[in-house]
Amino acid sequence: NEKQKLMGGLLVGNAEDYFSLLALAQKEDLGSKAPVDLFLGGSSEGDAEDLADDAIVCLCQKVSKGEIVAAVKEKDCTTIADVKRCTTAGSGCGGCILATGFVPKILKTTLEGLGKQAFTGISPLFPFSRRELFEIIKVKELRTYEAVVRECARVGKIPEMEKALAGDETCKPVVASILASLWQESPVKDGLKQLQDTNDHYLANIQRSGQYSVIPRVPAGELTAEELILMGTVAKKYNLWCKVTGAQRIGLFGANVWQLPEIWEDITYGRAAFESGDGKLKVSVETEGMESGHAYGKALRAVKSCVGTSWCRFGVQDSVGMANRIEQRYKGFRAPHKWKMGVSGCMRECAEAQGKDVGLVATTKGWNLYVCGNHGTSPKHATLFLTDLSDDDAIKYIDRVMMYYTFTADPLTRTSKWLENLEGGIEHLQEVVVDDKLGLCAEFDARMGSQVETYECEWKKVVDTPELRARFRQFANVDDRKYGDLEWTKQRKQQKIVVEDLPTVIGPAKIGKHMADASWRWVDVGPASAFWKNSGCAVKVSKTELAVFHNAGTNKWYATQNSCPHKQLQVLSRGLVGMAGDTPKVACPIHKNTYNLETGRGISNAGLNLATFDVRIENDRVLVHLPPDDVLDSALAREDPVGNADCNSCGAQQKLDW
């Protein structure tokens, strides 16, 4: 046929062409492509111009290429944040606005067509690339976010320092990550905690119920029977859902924010007990404690291994021993993105090491080192870097590769994309870390050595520090506790949250400060010292949850409903505050929808709006201007679900007096 149409296809191995092929399959013809361009080593990857204007580039929000182009031309969008605000592209899963998606490419080509240059900084408040910012912080030995802002302002790169001090949900986590990479700064430290997204802020992954997962480190996937009993006991005690993860670890899901220090205490000290109400199960365990698995951080997640010579008749090297050694070495190391490792004991590759950021595959002479692979939305086979290495040499070169990646990669860029964009590619990487062409190897070695020597378990730090532990409260003003925002139901063998999310609430807020009258009064919600500066806390008034924020950019206090209208999860208080131009804002920690703290209007999605209330500080007390309780509750309150409250000893106070 003269007009050929792509009907379908099966991608094997590298699936990074998926979105390009999907867009092409929705067209009536192949455009400028020939069939040979699409398979057997060819690529569907093309310029953004190859897409028709009606091609859908954001599957979640059904946003077309034409809408992106129009936003750039007609609404003066120059950044991804602008495009997201004007079109909602990227406000779902976010895949389309990553480097592998079409939105950045369309933005870049459209701006170039208008004679403009695409913005390359990490945020409008920080017009630097991550690499430039990393070098500034390293050379100047800056240790705090405020010092970074002031140094950048000193050289004229930040025109409005107060706004930069408030930051936003993009630049603050980047600076925090760099400080952690360079100086091993703990994310729970005051001053850094406020920079973290909710996962690093609370040292656990937030789930779609507003609750968290707890995943201890299981080096090389090797667990003792006592550790299994410990995790089972903790799961029963707090009524948590259990699953073996893809990283050869055990995840416990459904922990509430106020429970986290109690759960970590049981796990890190290795002591827990449980007795069922019917008396059929009674267990008490004391063993060596377990550490944080950093499943929440842009850090080493886990090292997957096969059993190697420990048991396997085909193994040629001790893969479990090597995997354990490197996981103990790199645990807690913060990088531009999460990274994973694998160690296989023979060429059969059961640990899938060639699909990891760093992989070791055993040979009869040592280890073959593979780098810069990953699974996920854009799978990439790792590249063979060096062969037949000894244990020590393998570790030396892993140190250097990961340090060079940390020095030079863009924010949230996996090692595979970093290598693709690295000038000179794999040959240049070998010159840097093997031949020491840039003279950086001694610094790489020293910095990794410092990382190993200064490591401490972040969970145990909280458990042993009363002032940090006190921050894990459900509400700043009352001792009430809750068990998430979704009901639990039995599925298969366990109780878990229901499948259905709460519906999105679109439209104006039901109440707000614009409706204030003589019946409204100022309600004391606690001392100012109970609230983080440039951050948020939840409070409860009658039956209503509110979020109270301090914003350093305006040096003002704000109060809103605690429920994000998108999924109605009452977690806004855990979002990152910042500035959008002159507008104080908060970003929801679930899907990053942003809101104007002054007016409550949605920034990223105009259909989503918050109730807002005035706040003032009087005698070091935080006061919120609110309507009578019945009016407030009728507009914003809802009954808390039972959730996983049916557990023994969940609210029991614990002491470190073993």
C-alpha positions as CSV (number, residue, x, y, z in Angstrom):
1,N,0.0,0.0,0.0
2,E,1.1,3.5,-0.6
3,K,0.0,4.5,2.9
4,Q,1.3,2.2,5.5
5,K,0.0,2.2,9.1
6,L,1.6,0.8,12.2
7,M,-0.8,-1.7,13.6
8,G,1.1,-2.9,16.7
9,G,4.3,-4.4,17.9
10,L,6.2,-6.2,20.7
11,L,9.2,-4.6,22.3
12,V,11.9,-7.0,23.5
13,G,14.6,-5.7,25.8
14,N,15.1,-2.0,25.4
15,A,11.5,-0.5,25.4
16,E,12.4,3.2,25.4
17,D,10.7,3.6,22.0
18,Y,7.3,2.7,23.5
19,F,5.8,6.2,23.6
20,S,7.1,7.1,20.2
21,L,5.6,4.0,18.7
22,L,2.4,4.4,20.5
23,A,2.0,7.9,19.1
24,L,2.9,6.6,15.6
25,A,0.3,3.8,15.9
26,Q,-2.4,6.4,16.5
27,K,-1.6,8.1,13.2
28,E,-3.1,7.1,9.8
29,D,0.3,6.6,8.2
30,L,4.0,6.3,9.0
31,G,4.8,9.9,8.2
32,S,8.4,10.3,7.1
33,K,9.2,6.8,8.5
34,A,9.7,3.6,6.6
35,P,9.0,0.2,8.3
36,V,12.7,-0.6,8.4
37,D,13.1,2.4,10.7
38,L,10.9,0.8,13.4
39,F,12.4,-2.6,14.0
40,L,15.5,-4.8,14.0
41,G,17.9,-2.2,15.3
42,G,16.0,0.8,13.9
43,S,14.3,3.3,16.1
44,S,11.1,5.2,16.1
45,E,12.8,8.0,17.9
46,G,12.4,11.2,16.0
47,D,12.2,14.9,16.5
48,A,9.1,16.3,18.1
49,E,8.2,17.7,14.7
50,D,7.4,14.1,13.6
51,L,4.3,14.1,15.8
52,A,1.0,15.3,14.5
53,D,-0.6,18.2,16.5
54,D,-3.3,15.9,17.8
55,A,-0.9,13.2,19.0
56,I,-1.4,12.5,22.7
57,V,1.8,13.1,24.6
58,C,0.5,12.9,28.1
59,L,-1.6,9.7,28.4
60,C,-2.8,10.5,32.0
61,Q,-4.3,13.9,31.2
62,K,-4.9,13.3,27.4
63,V,-2.8,16.4,26.5
64,S,-1.8,16.7,22.8
65,K,1.3,18.0,21.2
66,G,-0.8,20.9,19.8
67,E,-1.8,22.0,23.3
68,I,1.8,22.0,24.4
69,V,2.8,24.1,21.4
70,A,-0.1,26.5,21.9
71,A,0.9,27.0,25.6
72,V,4.4,27.9,24.6
73,K,3.4,30.3,21.8
74,E,0.3,31.9,23.3
75,K,0.9,31.7,27.1
76,D,4.6,32.3,27.1
77,C,5.4,29.0,28.8
78,T,9.2,28.6,28.9
79,T,9.7,25.8,31.6
80,I,8.2,22.4,32.3
81,A,6.5,23.9,35.3
82,D,4.8,26.5,33.1
83,V,3.6,23.8,30.7
84,K,2.3,21.7,33.6
85,R,0.4,24.6,35.0
86,C,-1.2,25.7,31.7
87,T,-2.0,22.2,30.2
88,T,-1.9,19.8,33.3
89,A,0.6,17.6,31.3
90,G,2.7,15.7,33.7
91,S,0.4,16.0,36.7
92,G,-0.5,12.3,36.5
93,C,2.3,9.8,36.6
94,G,4.9,12.4,35.4
95,G,6.5,10.1,32.9
96,C,5.8,12.5,30.0
97,I,7.9,15.3,31.5
98,L,11.0,13.2,32.2
99,A,13.9,13.4,29.9
100,T,12.5,10.3,28.1
101,G,9.1,11.9,27.5
102,F,7.9,14.1,24.7
103,V,7.0,17.2,26.6
104,P,10.6,18.5,27.2
105,K,11.4,17.8,23.5
106,I,8.3,19.7,22.3
107,L,9.1,22.6,24.6
108,K,12.7,22.8,23.4
109,T,11.9,22.6,19.7
110,T,9.0,25.1,20.0
111,L,11.1,27.6,21.9
112,E,14.0,27.2,19.4
113,G,11.5,27.9,16.6
114,L,10.6,31.1,18.3
115,G,14.2,32.1,18.6
116,K,14.3,31.4,22.4
117,Q,16.5,29.3,24.5
118,A,15.1,26.6,26.8
119,F,15.7,27.1,30.5
120,T,18.4,24.8,31.8
121,G,18.5,25.6,35.5
122,I,17.0,23.3,38.1
123,S,14.4,25.9,39.1
124,P,13.5,29.6,38.2
125,L,14.7,30.3,41.7
126,F,18.1,28.6,41.0
127,P,19.2,29.4,37.4
128,F,22.0,26.8,37.6
129,S,22.3,23.3,36.4
130,R,22.8,20.6,39.1
131,R,26.4,20.2,38.0
132,E,27.1,23.9,38.4
133,L,25.4,24.0,41.8
134,F,27.3,20.9,42.9
135,E,30.6,22.6,42.1
136,I,29.7,25.8,43.9
137,I,28.7,23.9,47.1
138,K,31.8,21.7,46.9
139,V,34.3,24.5,46.3
140,K,32.8,26.9,48.7
141,E,32.2,24.2,51.3
142,L,28.6,25.3,51.9
143,R,26.8,23.3,54.5
144,T,23.3,24.8,54.7
145,Y,20.5,25.7,52.2
146,E,20.7,29.3,53.4
147,A,24.4,29.5,52.8
148,V,23.9,28.1,49.3
149,V,21.2,30.8,48.5
150,R,23.3,33.6,49.9
151,E,26.4,32.5,47.9
152,C,24.4,32.2,44.7
153,A,22.8,35.6,45.4
154,R,26.3,37.2,46.0
155,V,27.4,36.3,42.5
156,G,24.3,37.8,41.1
157,K,22.5,34.7,40.0
158,I,19.6,35.0,42.3
159,P,17.8,38.4,42.0
160,E,15.3,37.9,44.9
161,M,16.9,36.2,47.8
162,E,13.9,36.0,50.1
163,K,12.0,34.0,47.5
164,A,14.9,31.7,46.9
165,L,15.1,31.1,50.7
166,A,11.6,29.8,50.5
167,G,12.6,27.7,47.5
168,D,10.2,25.3,45.8
169,E,9.5,21.6,45.4
170,T,12.1,21.3,42.7
171,C,15.2,23.2,44.0
172,K,15.0,22.3,47.7
173,P,15.3,18.5,47.3
174,V,18.2,19.0,44.8
175,V,20.2,21.1,47.3
176,A,19.4,18.7,50.1
177,S,20.7,15.8,48.0
178,I,23.9,17.6,47.1
179,L,24.6,18.4,50.8
180,A,24.0,14.8,51.7
181,S,26.3,13.5,48.9
182,L,29.1,15.9,49.8
183,W,28.9,16.1,53.5
184,Q,26.8,13.1,54.6
185,E,24.3,15.4,56.2
186,S,21.3,13.6,57.7
187,P,17.9,14.4,56.1
188,V,16.4,14.6,59.6
189,K,18.7,17.4,60.7
190,D,16.9,20.7,61.4
191,G,17.3,23.0,58.4
192,L,17.6,20.0,56.0
193,K,14.3,18.3,57.1
194,Q,12.3,21.2,55.7
195,L,14.0,20.8,52.3
196,Q,12.9,17.2,51.9
197,D,9.9,15.8,50.1
198,T,7.7,13.8,52.4
199,N,9.5,10.5,51.8
200,D,12.9,11.8,53.0
201,H,11.1,14.0,55.6
202,Y,9.5,11.1,57.3
203,L,12.1,8.4,56.2
204,A,9.4,6.3,54.6
205,N,7.5,6.0,51.3
206,I,4.1,7.6,51.4
207,Q,1.3,5.4,50.0
208,R,-2.0,6.2,48.4
209,S,-3.8,6.0,51.8
210,G,-1.6,8.7,53.4
211,Q,0.2,6.0,55.3
212,Y,3.7,4.7,54.9
213,S,5.8,1.7,54.0
214,V,8.6,0.4,56.3
215,I,11.3,-1.5,54.5
216,P,14.4,-2.5,56.5
217,R,17.7,-3.3,54.8
218,V,18.2,-6.9,53.9
219,P,21.9,-7.0,52.5
220,A,22.1,-9.2,49.5
221,G,18.6,-10.6,50.3
222,E,20.1,-12.6,53.1
223,L,17.8,-12.9,56.2
224,T,18.2,-14.8,59.4
225,A,15.3,-16.8,60.8
226,E,15.3,-14.4,63.8
227,E,15.0,-11.4,61.5
228,L,12.0,-13.0,59.7
229,I,10.4,-13.6,63.1
230,L,11.1,-10.0,64.1
231,M,9.5,-8.6,61.0
232,G,6.5,-10.9,61.3
233,T,6.1,-9.9,64.9
234,V,6.2,-6.2,64.0
235,A,3.7,-6.7,61.2
236,K,1.2,-8.5,63.6
237,K,1.8,-5.9,66.3
238,Y,0.9,-2.9,64.1
239,N,-1.4,-4.8,61.7
240,L,0.8,-4.1,58.6
241,W,0.4,-5.6,55.1
242,C,3.4,-7.7,54.1
243,K,5.0,-8.3,50.7
244,V,8.3,-9.5,49.4
245,T,9.5,-6.6,47.2
246,G,11.3,-6.8,43.8
247,A,14.6,-5.9,45.6
248,Q,14.6,-9.1,47.7
249,R,13.4,-7.4,50.8
250,I,10.3,-7.5,52.9
251,G,8.0,-4.5,52.9
252,L,5.6,-3.6,55.7
253,F,2.8,-1.3,54.5
254,G,0.2,0.8,56.3
255,A,2.3,2.5,59.0
256,N,0.8,5.7,60.2
257,V,3.1,8.8,60.7
258,W,2.8,8.7,64.5
259,Q,3.7,5.0,64.6
260,L,6.9,5.2,62.6
261,P,9.4,5.8,65.5
262,E,7.7,3.0,67.5
263,I,8.0,0.6,64.6
264,W,11.6,1.7,64.0
265,E,12.4,1.2,67.7
266,D,11.3,-2.4,67.5
267,I,13.2,-3.0,64.2
268,T,16.5,-1.2,65.0
269,Y,16.8,-2.7,68.5
270,G,15.6,-6.1,67.4
271,R,13.0,-6.5,70.2
272,A,9.3,-7.0,69.7
273,A,6.4,-9.0,71.2
274,F,2.8,-9.8,70.2
275,E,-0.1,-11.9,71.5
276,S,-3.3,-12.3,69.6
277,G,-6.6,-11.7,71.2
278,D,-7.6,-15.4,70.9
279,G,-4.4,-16.6,72.4
280,K,-3.5,-18.7,69.4
281,L,-0.4,-16.7,68.6
282,K,2.2,-15.5,71.1
283,V,5.7,-14.5,70.1
284,S,8.5,-12.6,71.7
285,V,11.8,-12.0,69.9
286,E,15.2,-10.5,70.8
287,T,17.8,-10.4,68.1
288,E,20.3,-8.1,66.4
289,G,18.5,-5.0,65.0
290,M,18.0,-4.1,61.4
291,E,18.7,-0.8,59.6
292,S,16.8,1.5,57.3
293,G,16.6,0.2,53.8
294,H,16.5,3.7,52.3
295,A,13.5,2.6,50.1
296,Y,12.4,6.3,50.4
297,G,15.5,8.1,49.3
298,K,17.4,8.9,46.1
299,A,20.1,6.5,47.3
300,L,21.2,2.9,47.0
301,R,18.0,0.9,47.2
302,A,19.3,-2.7,47.4
303,V,21.8,-5.2,45.9
304,K,20.1,-8.2,44.4
305,S,22.0,-11.5,44.4
306,C,21.7,-15.1,43.5
307,V,23.0,-17.7,45.9
308,G,26.3,-18.2,44.0
309,T,28.8,-20.6,45.5
310,S,26.9,-20.5,48.8
311,W,24.7,-23.3,47.4
312,C,24.4,-23.3,43.6
313,R,26.2,-26.0,41.7
314,F,26.9,-23.7,38.8
315,G,28.3,-20.8,40.9
316,V,31.9,-19.7,40.3
317,Q,32.1,-16.8,42.8
318,D,30.5,-15.9,46.2
319,S,27.8,-13.6,44.9
320,V,26.0,-13.3,48.3
321,G,29.3,-12.4,50.1
322,M,30.2,-9.8,47.4
323,A,26.6,-8.4,47.3
324,N,26.6,-8.1,51.1
325,R,30.0,-6.3,51.1
326,I,29.0,-3.7,48.5
327,E,25.6,-3.1,50.0
328,Q,27.2,-2.4,53.4
329,R,29.6,-0.1,51.7
330,Y,27.1,2.0,49.7
331,K,24.1,2.0,52.0
332,G,22.7,5.5,52.5
333,F,24.8,7.1,49.7
334,R,22.7,9.9,48.2
335,A,22.9,10.4,44.5
336,P,20.9,12.4,41.8
337,H,18.5,9.5,41.6
338,K,17.8,6.1,43.2
339,W,20.3,3.4,42.1
340,K,20.3,-0.4,42.2
341,M,22.9,-3.1,42.0
342,G,23.0,-6.8,41.3
343,V,25.6,-9.6,41.7
344,S,25.3,-12.9,39.8
345,G,27.5,-15.8,40.6
346,C,27.8,-17.1,37.1
347,M,27.0,-16.4,33.5
348,R,23.4,-17.6,34.0
349,E,22.7,-14.2,35.5
350,C,19.9,-15.0,37.9
351,A,20.3,-11.7,39.7
352,E,19.7,-9.7,36.5
353,A,22.8,-7.6,37.2
354,Q,23.0,-6.4,33.6
355,G,19.7,-4.6,34.2
356,K,21.0,-2.5,37.1
357,D,22.8,0.8,37.5
358,V,25.8,-1.3,38.7
359,G,26.1,-5.0,38.1
360,L,28.7,-7.7,38.7
361,V,28.7,-11.0,36.9
362,A,31.1,-13.7,38.0
363,T,33.8,-15.2,35.8
364,T,36.3,-17.9,36.7
365,K,38.8,-15.1,37.1
366,G,36.8,-12.5,39.1
367,W,34.0,-10.2,38.1
368,N,32.8,-8.5,34.9
369,L,31.6,-5.0,35.8
370,Y,28.5,-3.6,34.0
371,V,27.4,0.0,34.5
372,C,24.4,2.3,33.7
373,G,21.5,-0.1,33.1
374,N,18.0,0.0,34.6
375,H,14.5,-1.3,34.3
376,G,11.5,0.9,34.7
377,T,9.7,3.1,32.1
378,S,12.8,3.1,29.9
379,P,14.6,-0.2,30.3
380,K,18.3,-0.1,29.4
381,H,20.8,-2.9,29.2
382,A,23.9,-2.1,31.2
383,T,27.2,-1.6,29.4
384,L,30.2,-3.9,30.0
385,F,32.8,-1.7,31.5
386,L,35.7,-3.8,32.8
387,T,36.4,-7.6,32.9
388,D,37.9,-10.2,35.3
389,L,38.2,-7.8,38.2
390,S,39.2,-8.8,41.8
391,D,36.8,-7.9,44.6
392,D,38.8,-4.9,45.6
393,D,39.3,-3.5,42.1
394,A,35.6,-3.9,41.4
395,I,34.8,-1.9,44.4
396,K,37.3,0.8,43.5
397,Y,35.8,1.3,40.1
398,I,32.3,1.3,41.4
399,D,33.3,4.0,43.9
400,R,34.6,6.2,41.1
401,V,31.8,5.6,38.6
402,M,29.1,6.5,41.2
403,M,31.1,9.5,42.4
404,Y,31.5,10.9,38.9
405,Y,27.8,10.3,38.3
406,T,27.0,12.2,41.5
407,F,29.3,15.0,40.5
408,T,27.9,15.5,37.0
409,A,24.3,14.2,36.5
410,D,21.2,16.3,36.2
411,P,18.5,16.0,38.9
412,L,16.4,12.8,38.9
413,T,18.5,11.4,36.0
414,R,19.2,7.6,36.2
415,T,22.7,6.4,35.3
416,S,21.6,5.1,31.9
417,K,20.4,8.5,30.7
418,W,23.4,10.2,32.3
419,L,25.8,7.9,30.3
420,E,23.8,8.6,27.1
421,N,24.2,12.3,27.5
422,L,27.8,12.1,28.7
423,E,30.1,13.6,26.1
424,G,32.4,10.9,24.9
425,G,30.2,8.1,26.4
426,I,31.6,5.0,27.9
427,E,35.1,5.7,26.5
428,H,35.2,9.0,28.3
429,L,34.0,7.4,31.5
430,Q,36.8,4.8,31.3
431,E,39.3,7.6,30.8
432,V,38.0,9.5,33.9
433,V,37.7,6.6,36.4
434,V,40.4,4.2,35.1
435,D,43.0,6.4,33.4
436,D,42.4,9.3,35.8
437,K,42.4,11.7,32.8
438,L,40.8,14.5,34.8
439,G,42.9,13.9,38.0
440,L,39.7,13.3,40.1
441,C,40.2,9.7,41.2
442,A,42.0,10.6,44.5
443,E,39.1,12.9,45.4
444,F,36.5,10.2,44.4
445,D,38.3,7.6,46.6
446,A,38.5,10.0,49.6
447,R,34.9,11.1,49.4
448,M,33.6,7.6,49.2
449,G,35.8,6.6,52.1
450,S,34.3,9.5,54.1
451,Q,30.8,8.4,53.2
452,V,31.4,4.9,54.5
453,E,33.1,6.1,57.8
454,T,30.3,8.6,58.7
455,Y,27.3,6.4,57.9
456,E,24.6,6.2,60.6
457,C,21.1,4.6,60.4
458,E,18.6,7.4,60.0
459,W,15.8,5.4,61.7
460,K,17.9,4.8,64.8
461,K,18.9,8.5,64.9
462,V,15.2,9.4,65.3
463,V,14.5,6.6,67.8
464,D,17.4,7.8,70.0
465,T,16.7,11.5,69.7
466,P,13.6,12.7,71.7
467,E,13.3,16.0,69.9
468,L,13.3,14.3,66.5
469,R,10.9,11.6,67.7
470,A,8.5,14.3,68.9
471,R,8.1,15.6,65.4
472,F,6.3,12.5,64.3
473,R,3.0,13.6,65.6
474,Q,-0.3,13.3,63.7
475,F,-1.3,16.8,64.9
476,A,0.7,19.6,66.4
477,N,-2.1,20.7,68.8
478,V,-3.8,17.5,70.0
479,D,-2.8,13.9,70.7
480,D,-5.5,12.5,68.4
481,R,-4.3,9.7,66.1
482,K,-5.7,8.3,62.9
483,Y,-5.1,5.3,60.6
484,G,-4.9,6.7,57.1
485,D,-7.7,8.0,54.8
486,L,-8.9,4.8,53.2
487,E,-10.7,1.9,54.6
488,W,-9.1,-1.6,54.8
489,T,-10.6,-4.8,53.6
490,K,-9.5,-8.4,53.3
491,Q,-8.0,-9.4,50.0
492,R,-6.6,-12.8,49.5
493,K,-4.9,-13.6,52.9
494,Q,-4.4,-10.1,54.3
495,Q,-6.1,-6.9,55.2
496,K,-5.2,-4.0,52.9
497,I,-6.5,-0.6,51.7
498,V,-9.4,-0.7,49.3
499,V,-8.7,-0.5,45.6
500,E,-10.8,2.6,44.9
501,D,-9.4,6.0,45.6
502,L,-11.6,8.8,46.9
503,P,-13.1,11.0,44.1
504,T,-11.6,14.2,43.0
505,V,-13.3,17.4,44.2
506,I,-13.5,20.0,41.4
507,G,-14.7,23.6,41.9
508,P,-14.5,26.4,44.5
509,A,-13.8,25.7,48.1
510,K,-16.9,25.3,50.4
511,I,-15.6,27.8,52.9
512,G,-12.8,30.3,53.4
513,K,-11.6,33.5,54.9
514,H,-13.6,35.5,52.3
515,M,-16.8,34.3,54.1
516,A,-15.7,35.5,57.6
517,D,-18.3,37.3,59.7
518,A,-18.8,38.3,63.3
519,S,-19.2,34.7,64.4
520,W,-15.7,33.8,63.5
521,R,-13.1,33.7,66.2
522,W,-9.3,33.2,66.7
523,V,-8.5,29.6,67.7
524,D,-5.2,28.8,69.4
525,V,-3.6,25.8,67.8
526,G,-0.3,25.7,69.7
527,P,3.0,27.3,70.4
528,A,5.0,28.6,67.4
529,S,7.9,26.4,68.5
530,A,5.7,23.3,67.6
531,F,5.7,24.3,64.0
532,W,8.6,24.0,61.5
533,K,9.8,27.2,59.9
534,N,9.3,27.2,56.1
535,S,7.3,24.0,56.4
536,G,3.9,22.8,57.5
537,C,2.1,20.9,60.3
538,A,-1.3,19.4,60.7
539,V,-3.7,20.6,63.4
540,K,-7.2,19.5,64.4
541,V,-10.0,21.8,65.4
542,S,-13.2,20.0,66.5
543,K,-13.5,17.2,63.8
544,T,-11.7,19.2,61.1
545,E,-8.1,18.7,59.9
546,L,-6.2,21.9,58.9
547,A,-2.7,22.5,57.6
548,V,-0.7,25.4,59.1
549,F,2.3,26.7,57.1
550,H,5.2,29.1,57.5
551,N,6.7,30.5,54.3
552,A,10.1,32.0,54.4
553,G,9.6,33.8,51.1
554,T,6.9,36.1,52.5
555,N,7.7,35.5,56.2
556,K,4.0,34.9,56.7
557,W,1.9,32.1,58.2
558,Y,-1.0,30.5,56.3
559,A,-3.7,27.9,57.0
560,T,-5.7,25.7,54.6
561,Q,-7.8,22.6,54.7
562,N,-5.5,19.6,55.1
563,S,-7.2,17.6,52.3
564,C,-5.9,17.8,48.8
565,P,-8.9,17.9,46.4
566,H,-7.2,15.7,43.9
567,K,-7.6,12.4,45.9
568,Q,-8.9,13.8,49.2
569,L,-6.0,12.6,51.2
570,Q,-5.4,14.7,54.3
571,V,-1.7,15.2,53.8
572,L,-1.2,18.7,52.5
573,S,0.6,19.7,55.7
574,R,3.4,17.3,54.7
575,G,4.0,19.0,51.3
576,L,6.9,21.3,50.4
577,V,6.2,25.0,50.6
578,G,7.8,27.5,48.3
579,M,7.3,30.3,45.9
580,A,5.8,30.5,42.4
581,G,7.0,33.9,41.3
582,D,5.4,36.2,43.9
583,T,2.9,33.6,45.0
584,P,3.4,31.5,48.2
585,K,2.5,27.9,47.4
586,V,2.5,24.3,48.7
587,A,3.0,21.1,46.7
588,C,0.9,18.1,47.7
589,P,3.2,15.2,48.6
590,I,1.1,12.6,46.7
591,H,1.0,13.9,43.1
592,K,2.6,17.3,43.4
593,N,-0.4,19.4,42.7
594,T,0.4,23.0,43.7
595,Y,-1.8,25.6,45.5
596,N,-1.7,29.3,46.2
597,L,-1.4,29.5,50.0
598,E,-2.9,33.0,50.1
599,T,-6.1,32.3,48.0
600,G,-6.3,28.5,47.9
601,R,-6.5,28.5,44.1
602,G,-4.9,25.7,42.2
603,I,-1.7,26.6,40.5
604,S,-1.0,23.4,38.6
605,N,-4.7,22.6,38.1
606,A,-7.2,25.5,38.2
607,G,-10.1,23.2,39.0
608,L,-8.7,22.2,42.3
609,N,-9.1,24.7,45.1
610,L,-8.5,24.9,48.9
611,A,-10.2,26.6,51.8
612,T,-7.8,29.1,53.3
613,F,-7.8,31.0,56.7
614,D,-6.0,33.9,58.2
615,V,-3.2,33.2,60.7
616,R,-1.5,35.4,63.2
617,I,1.2,35.0,65.9
618,E,0.4,36.4,69.4
619,N,2.6,35.9,72.4
620,D,4.4,33.1,70.5
621,R,1.1,31.3,70.0
622,V,-0.3,30.4,66.6
623,L,-3.9,31.6,66.1
624,V,-6.2,30.7,63.2
625,H,-9.3,32.7,62.3
626,L,-12.1,30.1,62.0
627,P,-15.9,29.9,61.9
628,P,-17.9,28.1,64.7
629,D,-17.0,24.4,65.0
630,D,-20.4,23.3,63.5
631,V,-19.9,25.5,60.5
632,L,-16.3,24.4,60.0
633,D,-17.1,20.7,60.4
634,S,-20.1,20.8,58.0
635,A,-17.8,22.2,55.3
636,L,-14.6,20.3,55.8
637,A,-14.8,17.5,58.4
638,R,-15.3,13.8,57.7
639,E,-15.2,10.6,59.7
640,D,-11.9,8.9,59.9
641,P,-11.9,5.3,58.6
642,V,-11.2,2.5,60.9
643,G,-8.2,1.6,58.7
644,N,-5.8,-0.8,60.4
645,A,-6.6,0.3,63.9
646,D,-7.5,-3.2,65.0
647,C,-4.1,-4.1,66.4
648,N,-2.6,-4.9,69.8
649,S,-0.4,-2.3,71.6
650,C,-0.4,0.2,68.7
651,G,-0.6,3.1,71.0
652,A,1.5,1.8,73.8
653,Q,4.3,4.1,74.9
654,Q,7.8,2.5,74.5
655,K,11.0,3.2,76.4
656,L,14.6,2.5,75.7
657,D,15.3,0.9,79.1
658,W,15.8,-2.7,78.0
